[in-house]
Amino acid sequence: MARISGVNIPTDKRVEVSLTYIHGIGPSFAKKICQRAGIDEAQRVHQLTDDEVIRIREIIDSDYRVEGDLRRTVAMNIKRLMDLGCYRGLRHRKGLPVNGQRTHTNARTRKGKARPIAGKKMT
C-alpha cells in the first residue's frame, strides 16, 4: 500500500485515480503529476516501483499544498473573513450560503434540516 502525504492511496486503482484520494489533488493535477514523474497514467498503483512512488511523493511535497496544510490554510482564510466582519464572513458565521445562492427555497445543505415555525399554517 502506497502512502503519500499521510494518505494510504488505493493499490488496485490507476495511479491517476488513486492520487485524487489526496485532499487538494484533483484529476488535472493528478495527470500533471504523472506526466512530470514519467509514469503511465493507466498503470496501477501496485505495479509502481519504490523509486516511482518516491518521485511522486517528492513532486507533491515540493510543488503542491495538500492535506493538513491546505485544510489549515482554508480554515485560516475563512476565519480571517469572519474576523473582518465582511459580508462573506458574516455568511460563514451564520451558516448560510456565501456565494450569492438563493435561500428562500434551497440551501438546505448549509442551513440544515428544515424546522417548523410555530403558528405558520401551510395551505
Secondary structure, DSSP 4 states (H G I P E B T S, - for coil): -EEETTEEE-SSSBHHHHHTTSTT--HHHHHHHHHHHT--TTSBGGG--HHHHHHHHHHHHHH---HHHHHHHHHHHHHHHHHHT-HHHHHHHHT--SSS---SS--HHHH-S--PPTTPPP-
